[in-house]
Amino acid sequence: MHRLLSILSFVALYALAPLSHAAARAIEPLPRPTPPTTLVVEGALVVTSADIHVACGSFDFIGIEATCRVTARLHVRATHTTRLSFSSALAPSDTFVIDGMPLAGAHTIGEGQERELFVRVDRSLSASPHVEESPYVLSAAFTRHPLLGEHRSMGTASAGATIEILPGAHLGGTLHLDARSRGVVEVRLGERVVDSTFDTQDVGALETITLHLERDRTHEGSLANGGLFATLGVAMSLTEAREQLTAALGWELVLESAFFVSLALGTDGSAITESLIVEIASPSPLFIVPSFGAGVGVVARQLGDRAPDAALRLRLSAQTPLFLGVVCDLDYWPSIAEATLTVAARLSL
């Protein structure tokens, strides 16, 4: 009994302890992308050929971030004397090279002269949905499953960047755009969406390249997907001096952002259990107070040192917005007239 009181005291202290304010920082909107960088073209240029590649890498968490690199190799001809210089939004990572020499300051191309121009532009995009249902309050659904869950309150977030490689230049030859490495980013040439590769010989203005990133975590209806969870703890008999290490892996569905239906498969190293639990949980106010839950369900048991049987399960839980929580399960086994208490740490994604 002394051991049981110590464990319950630890659970209470854990559930009530303030969390780091990092929880609030973790869901703040991500920084906006850098404004587009272009060259300033004073004169008239015709692009006789253009080979453009778009490659993006992304990181998907609560929000989504993508970093894209656009490289373009252009052969240009000046129909009038043309001066090239940098725009005021030049980013340190952007590169402009003319005939193998980095562009420094300004460069003049005489009438009728041709040049090979290499441009490399990096862009970062961030789309982080808003997660607050009311000021400083997180729903129980988001607190339990910020990574995998669907949340009515999150909405849709998007970010974009427009790249104008040679403003005012005209296409007078062939253009090849390769966007096969775009990842989750939508790539547009003018108004045209390019999913893989695109080739054109249309004569006209050299169109802009637009990068678009979107994060949609919304859902319609009362039932939503929750997410994966895992528990690791100790099961103790309340009638005998017996303890066993237990582990479980399961999935939750969410009803109206506060009710949870979970299915889990567990083991104590010899027996196998399957559980079905229905819980109700409170929101998490101020980002530092855990979401508290209570529920009821059934658990079935096979293998081990006795015949298959089942138990009634009562559950109390506390979950933080930082994926970690505590679960206390009280099981009553009618077949052996015995009760067991399981105290476990929970990781919810």
C-alpha positions in Angstrom: 0.0 0.0 0.0 2.9 2.4 0.8 4.3 1.7 -2.7 0.8 2.4 -4.3 0.5 5.7 -2.4 3.9 6.8 -3.5 3.1 6.1 -7.2 -0.2 7.9 -7.0 1.5 10.9 -5.4 4.1 11.0 -8.2 1.3 10.9 -10.8 -0.5 13.8 -9.1 2.6 15.9 -8.9 3.4 15.2 -12.6 -0.1 16.1 -13.7 -0.2 19.4 -11.8 3.3 20.6 -12.4 3.5 23.6 -14.9 5.0 22.8 -18.2 7.6 24.9 -19.9 6.3 27.9 -21.9 7.9 26.1 -24.9 4.5 24.6 -25.6 3.2 28.0 -26.5 6.3 28.7 -28.6 5.9 25.4 -30.4 2.6 26.4 -32.0 3.3 30.1 -32.8 3.1 30.8 -36.6 6.3 30.2 -38.4 8.2 33.2 -39.9 7.0 34.6 -43.2 9.1 33.8 -46.3 11.7 36.2 -47.6 10.4 38.6 -50.2 11.2 37.7 -53.9 14.6 38.7 -55.2 15.0 39.7 -58.9 17.4 41.4 -61.2 16.7 44.9 -62.4 16.7 45.0 -66.2 17.0 48.4 -67.9 16.8 47.8 -71.6 15.5 44.9 -73.7 16.5 41.3 -73.5 15.3 38.2 -75.5 15.7 34.8 -74.0 16.8 32.4 -76.7 16.8 29.4 -74.4 16.0 28.7 -70.8 16.5 25.6 -68.7 14.9 26.0 -65.2 14.9 23.5 -62.4 12.9 23.6 -59.1 13.9 21.3 -56.2 12.2 21.5 -52.7 12.7 19.7 -49.4 10.1 19.8 -46.7 9.6 19.1 -43.0 6.1 18.2 -41.9 5.2 18.6 -38.2 2.3 20.6 -36.7 2.9 23.0 -39.5 4.9 22.4 -42.6 8.1 24.1 -43.9 9.7 23.8 -47.3 12.9 25.1 -48.7 13.1 25.4 -52.5 16.0 26.1 -54.8 15.3 27.5 -58.3 18.1 27.4 -60.8 17.9 28.8 -64.3 20.4 28.8 -67.1 19.5 31.4 -69.7 20.9 32.4 -73.0 20.0 36.0 -73.7 20.5 38.5 -76.5 20.2 42.3 -76.0 18.1 44.0 -78.7 19.1 47.3 -77.2 21.9 48.2 -74.8 20.8 46.7 -71.5 22.0 47.3 -68.0 21.6 44.5 -65.3 21.8 45.3 -61.6 20.4 43.9 -58.3 17.1 44.7 -56.7 17.0 46.0 -53.2 15.6 42.6 -51.9 18.7 40.7 -52.7 19.2 37.7 -50.4 22.8 36.5 -49.5 22.1 33.0 -50.8 21.0 34.1 -54.2 23.5 33.9 -57.0 23.7 35.6 -60.4 26.5 34.7 -62.9 27.1 36.1 -66.3 29.4 34.2 -68.7 30.9 32.3 -65.7 31.6 35.5 -63.7 29.5 36.5 -60.6 27.5 39.6 -61.2 28.9 42.4 -59.0 27.2 45.8 -58.9 26.0 46.3 -62.5 26.7 44.8 -65.9 26.0 46.2 -69.4 25.2 44.2 -72.5 25.6 46.0 -75.7 23.0 45.9 -78.5 23.1 42.6 -80.4 25.4 40.9 -77.8 24.7 37.5 -76.3 25.3 36.3 -72.8 24.8 33.1 -70.7 23.1 34.0 -67.5 23.0 31.6 -64.5 20.6 32.4 -61.7 20.1 30.5 -58.4 17.4 31.6 -56.0 16.5 30.0 -52.6 13.1 30.4 -51.0 11.7 29.2 -47.6 8.0 28.7 -47.1 6.2 28.1 -43.8 2.5 27.2 -43.3 1.5 26.7 -39.7 -2.3 26.5 -39.0 -3.8 28.4 -36.1 -4.6 25.9 -33.3 -6.3 28.0 -30.6 -10.1 27.4 -30.2 -10.3 30.3 -27.8 -7.5 32.6 -26.4 -4.8 30.5 -24.7 -6.9 27.3 -24.7 -6.0 24.1 -26.6 -8.7 21.5 -27.2 -8.3 18.0 -25.7 -8.0 16.6 -29.3 -5.0 18.8 -30.1 -3.4 18.3 -26.8 -3.5 14.5 -27.3 -2.6 14.3 -31.0 -0.9 17.5 -32.3 1.0 15.6 -34.9 -1.3 13.1 -36.5 -4.8 14.3 -35.5 -7.4 16.2 -37.5 -8.6 19.4 -35.7 -11.6 21.5 -36.6 -10.0 24.6 -35.1 -6.8 24.5 -37.1 -8.1 25.6 -40.5 -5.9 25.9 -43.6 -2.7 27.8 -43.8 -0.7 28.6 -46.9 2.5 30.4 -48.0 3.9 31.4 -51.3 6.7 33.1 -53.1 6.9 34.6 -56.6 10.2 34.6 -58.5 10.7 36.9 -61.5 14.1 35.8 -62.9 14.4 38.5 -65.6 11.7 41.1 -65.3 10.6 42.5 -68.6 12.5 39.9 -70.7 10.8 38.2 -73.6 11.0 34.5 -74.5 12.1 34.1 -78.1 13.2 30.5 -78.1 12.7 27.3 -76.1 12.0 27.0 -72.4 12.3 23.8 -70.3 11.0 23.7 -66.7 11.8 20.6 -64.5 9.7 20.5 -61.3 10.0 16.7 -60.6 11.8 17.4 -57.3 9.2 19.9 -56.1 8.0 17.6 -53.2 4.8 19.0 -51.6 5.2 22.5 -53.1 3.0 23.5 -56.0 4.9 25.1 -58.9 3.3 27.4 -61.4 4.8 29.0 -64.5 2.6 32.0 -65.0 -0.9 30.5 -64.4 0.1 27.0 -65.5 0.6 24.3 -62.8 3.7 22.2 -63.5 3.8 18.8 -61.8 6.8 17.3 -63.6 8.3 18.9 -66.7 7.1 21.5 -69.2 8.5 22.7 -72.5 7.3 25.6 -74.6 8.4 27.7 -77.6 5.7 30.3 -77.2 6.9 33.8 -77.9 6.0 36.4 -75.3 6.9 37.7 -71.9 9.1 35.4 -69.7 6.6 34.3 -67.1 7.1 34.3 -63.4 7.6 31.2 -61.3 5.3 30.8 -58.2 5.8 28.5 -55.3 2.8 27.6 -53.2 2.7 25.6 -49.9 -0.5 24.6 -48.1 -1.3 22.9 -44.8 -4.8 21.6 -44.3 -5.6 20.0 -40.9 -9.4 20.6 -41.0 -12.2 18.1 -41.0 -16.0 18.2 -41.3 -18.4 16.3 -39.1 -18.3 15.1 -35.5 -15.9 12.2 -35.9 -12.2 12.9 -36.5 -9.0 10.9 -36.7 -6.9 11.1 -33.5 -3.6 9.4 -33.7 -1.1 6.8 -32.4 -0.3 6.4 -28.8 2.0 4.1 -26.8 2.2 3.4 -23.1 4.8 1.8 -20.8 4.2 1.2 -17.1 3.8 -1.2 -14.2 0.7 -3.3 -13.4 0.3 -4.1 -9.7 -2.1 -6.6 -8.1 -4.1 -5.0 -5.2 -4.5 -8.3 -3.4 -1.1 -9.9 -3.9 2.5 -8.6 -3.9 2.9 -9.0 -7.7 4.1 -6.4 -10.2 4.6 -6.7 -14.0 6.0 -4.4 -16.6 3.4 -3.7 -19.3 3.4 -2.0 -22.7 0.7 -1.1 -25.2 0.2 0.4 -28.6 -3.0 1.8 -29.9 -5.0 4.3 -31.9 -7.7 6.9 -31.0 -10.7 8.4 -32.7 -12.1 11.7 -31.6 -15.7 12.7 -31.2 -16.5 16.4 -30.9 -12.9 17.3 -29.9 -13.5 16.0 -26.3 -14.6 12.3 -26.5 -12.0 9.6 -27.3 -12.5 6.0 -28.4 -9.2 4.0 -28.2 -8.3 0.5 -29.3 -5.0 -0.9 -28.0 -3.0 -4.1 -28.0 -0.8 -4.7 -24.9 1.4 -7.3 -23.3 3.2 -8.0 -20.0 5.7 -10.3 -21.6 3.5 -13.4 -21.3 -0.1 -12.5 -21.8 -1.7 -10.5 -24.6 -4.5 -7.9 -24.0 -6.9 -6.0 -26.2 -8.7 -3.0 -24.8 -11.6 -0.7 -25.9 -11.9 2.5 -23.8 -14.2 5.5 -24.1 -13.0 8.7 -22.5 -13.9 12.3 -22.0 -11.2 14.9 -21.5 -10.9 18.5 -20.6 -9.2 21.3 -22.7 -5.7 22.4 -21.8 -5.8 26.1 -20.7 -2.8 28.4 -20.8 -0.7 25.8 -22.6 0.7 24.7 -19.3 -2.2 22.9 -17.6 -2.6 19.3 -18.7 -5.8 17.9 -20.3 -7.4 15.6 -17.7 -9.5 12.6 -18.8 -11.7 9.9 -17.3 -13.1 6.8 -19.1 -14.5 3.3 -18.9 -14.0 0.3 -21.1 -13.2 -3.4 -21.3 -10.0 -5.4 -21.6 -9.6 -9.0 -22.8 -6.7 -11.2 -21.9 -5.2 -14.4 -23.5 -2.2 -16.6 -22.9 -0.2 -16.2 -19.7 -0.7 -18.3 -16.6 -4.5 -18.6 -16.6 -7.4 -19.2 -18.9 -8.6 -16.3 -21.2 -10.8 -13.8 -19.4 -11.9 -10.2 -19.4 -12.0 -7.2 -17.1 -13.9 -3.9 -16.5 -11.4 -1.0 -16.9 -11.7 2.4 -15.2 -9.2 5.1 -16.4 -7.9 8.4 -15.2 -5.3 10.3 -17.4 -3.4 13.5 -17.8 -1.9 14.7 -21.1 0.3 17.6 -21.9 0.7 19.4 -25.3 4.3 18.1 -25.4 3.2 14.5 -26.4 3.7 13.1 -22.9 1.1 12.0 -20.4 0.2 9.6 -17.6 -2.5 6.9 -17.5 -3.9 5.1 -14.5 -6.0 2.0 -15.2 -8.0 0.1 -12.6 -9.1 -3.3 -13.8 -11.4 -5.8 -12.1 -11.2 -9.4 -13.2 -14.4 -11.3 -12.2 -13.0 -14.7 -13.0 -10.4 -14.5 -10.2 -12.1 -11.7 -8.1 -9.0 -9.6 -8.3 -8.2 -6.0 -9.1 -5.0 -4.6 -10.7 -3.8 -1.1 -11.0 -1.6 -0.1 -13.9 0.3 3.2 -13.9 2.0 4.1 -17.2 3.6 6.9 -19.1 1.9 7.7 -22.4 3.4 9.1 -25.6 0.7 10.5 -28.0 1.3 11.6 -31.5 
